[in-house]
Amino acid sequence: MRLVWALVLALGASLLVATPAQAAGPAPHYLMTAFTNSSESNMYVYDSSNASNFNLVRANAYRPPSGLIRDPSVLRHSDGYYYVVYTTGWTGNTIGFARSADYTTWTFLRNVTVGLNGSTGSTWAPEWFRDGDGSVHVVFSASTTGTAGQFRPYRITATSGDLSAWTAPVPLGIPANYIDSFLVKVGGTYHNFLKNETTKYIEHATATSLNGPWQFVGTGDWAGWGSGLEGPALVRLPDGRWRIYFDQYAAGRYYFADSGDLASFGAKVELPGLTGTARHFTVLREDVGDSTAVPVGNRSLRSANFPDRHVRHRDNLVRIDPVVTAADRGDATFTIGAGLAHAGCYSFQSVNYPGHYLRHNNMRLVLARDDGTALFRGDATFCGRAGLAGGGTTSFESYNFPGRYLRHYDYALRLDPRAGDATFAGDASFTVTAPLA
């Protein structure tokens, strides 16, 4: 058995396409929001399947009504929306908030006045932190004397479920002249990775309470990354390791490093593709799909709530239609194989037009030739979910737009955010059948 699995891994996705397979479980997806060297008033959105190779989803995805959008930090809240919090200006006492249902189209919500320093101070680098009890916090750095002052980290805590009301700022208990705090919690220990503004090293402090006392366990060049670094941000990888990202701002370079225990990290690795472009970002990991098995090979998809209609392409658009002729049956038959962007999910290749796949384009499902790009692979990958309508059906969640499902509307297939009503459940559920052609 071990030898068989070794051969499967060696042959990769091509073998999985030809052999019946189970879904490999949830597929990780890493969402990143950043400002760039070219603009500190426009937010760019990227995603990745491996936390190192990021692809641009949308440039200029959000521009606030006024001020800057430096240091955008992204959160997926319990209401299903994505939220970013960001630095609004070099000086001032506000932080900005925006919201999105799909992380590509953003709506300004509000600027929140934290009441520390008025117009002469500086309020920088807000970062989300969700504690183990579900409470939501924003940790930011503030100086009462402007950009040259002594920054200290503070936190505010949400007092409303829609993140519109916040407590007064509470000092985190870190000494003066530290900035860019990024917090994670493992077990009963809080870990704070932050920049020492005096030495320009990223240091590491721990505590058993969010309010401290904090003990520095990594100071100076403890990790061997050198100085001139800022904007640390961490994400946990599927194998349990941690990845930290940081900006070598003076050189215009971006790096990451990995750790198994947050106590020691490997050497820094330059971030491919985005080094020299992206600035001070955070990365949000989401797991897309579940362990629902989708039969592979040549198959057809029948609508759950219109069982006389099947998924088919017509003039390169994808619909559910009655299948009458031989040509209809061919257009309604697809080779289901391992996902082009992730082998734990699935892609649908037309049997009539080899090399052409179902993909979303502006949230509409179309049939298009694989152009070899990462964007195409993401758009053409869908993760199996237990059918929302039940009854042995299957639903499909977009790999690169988590939370959006393949569904029909006026018989046309598109991606829509998941809704809780019975109509959506029926529209987004399909029966995988034997091939019609």
N, C-alpha and C positions, 0 to 999 in steps of 0.2 A: 504493500500500500504506500509506503514512503517513497518508493521508486516511482510509482504512478504519479503521485503529487509532484515530485521533483520534475518529471517530464512536463506536466501541465504548466508549472511555473516557468519552465524554460521556454516552452513554445508560445506562451502568452495568449493574447486575446484571440489570435487566429484559431487556436485549438478550441477555445471556449465558444466561438461562434458555431463550430461544427458539432459540438458535443452537448447533450442536454446538461443544464447546469442549474444550480441554485444561486440565488442572489448572495453575494458575499457579505450582506449585512449593510448597515448604514454607510454611506459614502461621505467622507469628510469634505467640506467645502469651506474655504477661508475667505471671508469678506474683509476688504481693507478700504479705509477712507483716508485720504491724504490731501494736503496741499502740495504744491510743487515749486521747484525753483523758478518757474516762469510766472506763477501767480499765487498770491496769498489771499486772494478774494474769491477764488473758485475752488470747489472741492471736486476731486477726481475719485472715481470708484473703480476698484480692481477686485478680481477674485482669483482663486488658485485651488487646485485639487491636492497640492502637496505642501503648501505653506512656504514654498520657496520660489516657484515660478508663477508670477502674478501676471494676469492679462487684464488689459483695460476693458472695463465694462462700459463706462461712460465718462468722457471728459466734460468738464464744466457741468457736473451733475447738479450742483447747487451753488447759488450765489446769494448771500444774505442781502436784505434790502439796504443795509448800510454797514460799513465797517469791514473787518477782515474775517476770514475763516481759517485761521491758523490752528494747528494742533487738533484736528477733528477726531473725536473718540466715538466709536460706534457701539451701540447696545441693541440687542433684540429684547424688547420688554414683554411682560406677560400678556399684554393686550394684542400681541402679534405684530406690532409696528416696530420699525427700526427707528432709533433716535440717535442723533449726533449732538454732542456738546462741544463747544469750540471757543477759542480765544477771539474776542471781538476787536481788540485793538492793542497797540503797544502800550498805551496808558488807558486808565479808566478802571471802573469797579463793576463791570458786567461780564457775564458769560452768556453765550448764545445757544439756543436750542432749535433744532429742526426735526421733522418727522417724515417717514416714508413708509408706504405699504409694500414697496417692492425693491427698495434701496437704489433705484435709479431716478425716480422723480421725487423731489423733496419739497416740503412746505415749511416755511419759517413759522415757528411757534411764538417765541418770545426771547427777549433778553432778560436775564435775572440779575438784579442788583444785589451783590453780596454784602455791600455796606461796610467795607473795610477801609477804603483808602481814597474815595472820591476821585476826582479827575486827575489828581497829581500822582497817584500811585499806579501800580501795574497789577493786572490779574491775568495770569497765564496758565496754559497747559492743563485745562480741566480733563479729568479722566473718570470714566465710569468705574464703579466698584459695587458689585452685588454680593452682599454678605450671605453666610450660610443660612440665616433666618429669613432670607428673601428680601430684606431691606435694601433699598437702592440709594447709593451715595454718589456724589461727585467730589473728587479730591482735586484741589487746585492749588496753585502757588501764587502768593501775593506779596507785594512789597508796598510799603506805605510811602516810599520816596521815589517811585518811578523805576525806570529800567536799570538804573545803576544801584538800586537799593539792595537791602538784605531780604531775600525772598524766604518765606516760610510756607510749609504746606498746611492747608486747612481742609475741612470737609463740610459739606452740607448734606442733609438727608431728606429724601422725599417724604412728604407728609400726605400726599394724595396719590391715588392709584394712577392718575393720568400724568403724573410727573409735573404738575403745574404749580405745586406749593412746596416750599422748602423751609427747613429750619434755618436759624441764624448760623453763621460760620462757627465751627469749633476747631481750635488748633489741634493738629495731629500729635503735637508733642515732640517734633523733630527740631534740632537746633537751627539757628539762623543760617542763612545762605545755602539752603538746599532747595532744589527746584525739580520739577518733572517727576513727581512721585507716581509710581504705578504699583498698585497693590494686587496681590493674589493671596488666597488663603488655602492652606493644605492642612487638613486635620484641624487642630486647635491653634495653629500658628499662622499669624499674618506675616507676609513677606512684602517689604517695600523696597523697590529698586528705584533709585533716585540719583540725580546729578548733584555732585558737590560743586557749587559755583566757584569756590575758591581754587580747587585743584583741577576741575574739569574732568574728574573721573566719575564713572557710574559706580555707586556704592550700594551696599545691601544691608538692610536692617530688618530685625524681626521683633515680634511682640506677641503676647498672648491675648491682648485686647486691642481693639481698633484705636483706642485713645492712648496706647502705650502702657508703661514705659517701653521705649524702643531701644534695642541693643544693636549696635553696628557689628555685624559679623564678617563683613567684607569691605575693607577700606583701601584707599589708594589704588594701586594697580593690581588688586587682589585676583582679578580674572585674567590678567595678561593682555587686555585689549588696548591698552594705551589710553592717553588722555584726549581731550578735545571731543568728547562724546556727549550726547544728550538724547532726550526723547525715548527712554526705554519703554518697551511694550512687550508683554508676554502672552503666549498662547500655549495650550497644552495639546500635544500631539496624540494620535490614537494609541500609540504604544506606551503612553504614560510619561514620556519625556516632555520637558519644557523647552520652548524656543523663545529666546529673547531677541528683539530687534532693537537697533539703536542707530542714531544718525551721527556720523562724523562730519559735523556741520561745516567746519572750516575748510575741509577738503572736498565737500560736496559728495561724500560717499555714504552708502548705507550698508549695514552688516547685520548678520544674525549669528547666534551661537546656541548650542544645545546643552542641556543638562538633564541628568536622571534624578537629581535630588535637590536642586536649587542651591546646593552648597558649593559645587564646583562645576565649571562650564568648560566646554571645549574651546578651541581657537575660533576666532571670528572668521566668518566666511562672507565675502562680498555678495550682496543680494543681486542675482542676475536680472538684467533687464531694467530694474528700477533704480539702481544706484546712480547717483548723479541727477535723478529726476524727481523722485518722491521725497517729501519732507515730513518728519514727525507724524507718524501714523500709528493706528492701532489695528489689530487683526482680530476678527470675531470668527471663531470656529462654529459651524453648524453641521450637524449630521443629517444627511438627506436620505430618505428611503428607510426601509426596514428589511426584515428577512423574508418578505413575500417572494416566493419562487415564481418566475415568469417562464413558461415554456419557450425554448429557443428553437431555431430552425424556421422553416416556412410556416407562417401562421396568418390568421385573420383576426380582426377585432370586431365584435358585435356590440352595439350599444345596449346598455342594460335597460334603459327606459324606452328605447325604440328598437325592440328586438328584430324588426324587419329591415333594419338599416345597419350597414357595416362602415367602418372607417375605410375611405378610399381617397386617392388623389385624382383630381380632374383639372386639366389645364394648370398643373403644378400647385393648385390649391387643395387643401385637405378638408374633407367633409364626412358626414355620415349620410349615406344614400342607400336606397334599395339596390340590390345587385341583380341585374337581369341578364346581361349579355356576357359572352366570354371575355370581352374586353373589360367589362366591369369587374369580373372576377379576378382578372390579372391586376387591375388597379387596386383591388382590395386585398392583395396578398403581399406580405412583407417577410423578409428574412430577419427574424429577431436575433440579435447577437449581443455580445458584450459591449457595453457602452463605449463610444469613441473617446469620451473624456474620463471614464472610470469603469473598470471591468466589473464592479459590483452592481452597476446599473445596466441599462439597455439602450440600444439604438435600433432603428427600424429602416432597413434597406428595401427599396422597391425591387420586386422580382422582375418587373417589366423594364426597369431602367437601372441596371446594376451601377453602383457607384453613386446613386442618388438616395438621399435619406430624408426622413421626416425631420424637420427642424422648426424652431420658432423664429419668426422675424417680425419685430414689433408686436410680439405676443400673438401673432397669427401663425397657424401651422401651415407650412408649405413643403413641397418636395423640391430639393435642391441638390446639385452635385457637390460632393465633398471637395472643398477647396484646400484642404490640408491645414487650415488655420486652427489655432486653439479656440477661437471664438466659435467656429463652426462645430468643433467637437463638443463644446459645452452646450450649444444650442440644440444639438442632435442627440443629447443624452437625457434619458428619463429614468427615474428610480421607481421600482415596484413598491406599491403600498397595498395593504389589505383594502379591498374594495369598499369605498365609502358607502355604497348601497347594500353591502353584504351579499349573501346568497352566492358565494363562490366567485364573485366578480373581482376584478383588479383595477386599481387606480394608479395613475402615473404622475409623479411629482417631478417638476423640472429640476435637473441637476444644478444648473447655474442660476436659477431663480427659486431658491427654496421657499416653500409656502404657496407657490403657484402650481396648479394642477392642470393637466390636459383635460379639457371638457368641450362639449359642443354647445353652441348657442346659435339659434336659427340654423341649425344643421352644420354650421361651420365650426371647425376645431380651432381652439385658441388656448392660451394660458390665462387663468384667472386666479386671484388669491382664493384660498380655500374659504368657503362659507359653511355655516352650520345647518343650512336648511336642506330639506329633502330633495328639492329640485336640483340643487347643486350636486348633491350626492349621486343622484341618478345620472345627471349629465356628465359626471366625471368618473363613471364606472363602466367597465367593459368586460366582456367575456372573451377570453383568448380561445379561439377555436382552431380546428383543423384548417389547412389552407383551402381557400376557395378555388385556387388555380394550381 
